């Protein structure tokens, strides 16, 4: 697993844990300050449809939430 995979997995886990709440980028950076390449991971998750961005707020997408429901 690359550092980038770790960052994406960790960030998605946080977003799913906080659902339905959305977090600010600053809050995510504060809570995951030890995770490398966090902003890149955020961009990838949004681009891939696993995270939704509304201005400065970030949350798990409907697709990510449904995938979690199907795998648990």
C-alpha positions in Angstrom: 0.0 0.0 0.0 1.4 3.4 -1.0 1.3 6.5 1.2 -1.3 7.9 -1.2 -3.5 4.8 -0.7 -3.1 5.1 3.1 -4.1 8.8 2.9 -7.2 8.1 0.8 -8.3 5.1 3.0 -7.8 7.1 6.2 -9.6 10.2 4.9 -12.5 8.1 3.5 -12.8 6.3 6.8 -13.1 9.7 8.6 -15.7 11.0 6.2 -17.8 7.8 6.6 -17.4 7.9 10.3 -18.7 11.5 10.4 -21.5 11.0 8.0 -24.0 12.7 7.7 -21.9 15.6 8.9 -19.5 17.4 6.6 -16.1 18.6 7.7 -14.1 21.6 6.7 -10.7 21.1 5.0 -9.1 22.7 8.1 -10.8 20.3 10.5 -9.8 17.3 8.4 -6.2 18.6 8.3 -6.2 19.1 12.1 -7.7 15.7 12.8 -5.4 13.8 10.3 -2.3 16.0 10.8 -0.1 12.9 10.7 -1.4 11.6 7.4 0.9 12.5 4.4 -0.4 13.8 1.1 -3.8 14.6 2.6 -4.9 17.3 0.1 -3.9 15.1 -2.8 -6.0 12.3 -1.3 -8.9 14.6 -1.0 -8.7 15.7 -4.6 -8.6 12.0 -5.7 -11.6 11.0 -3.6 -13.6 13.9 -4.9 -12.6 13.2 -8.5 -13.4 9.5 -8.1 -16.8 10.2 -6.6 -16.2 8.9 -3.1 -16.2 12.3 -1.5 -18.4 15.4 -2.1 -17.2 18.9 -1.8 -19.4 21.9 -1.2 -17.2 24.9 -1.0 -14.9 24.3 2.0 -17.1 21.4 3.3 -16.2 17.8 2.5 -18.3 14.7 3.1 -18.7 11.1 2.1 -20.6 10.8 -1.2 -23.7 8.7 -1.6 -21.7 6.1 -3.6 -19.2 5.7 -0.7 -22.0 5.4 1.9 -23.8 2.8 -0.2 -20.7 0.8 -0.8 -20.1 0.7 2.9 -23.6 -0.5 3.5 -23.1 -3.3 1.0 -19.8 -4.4 2.5 -20.7 -4.5 6.2 
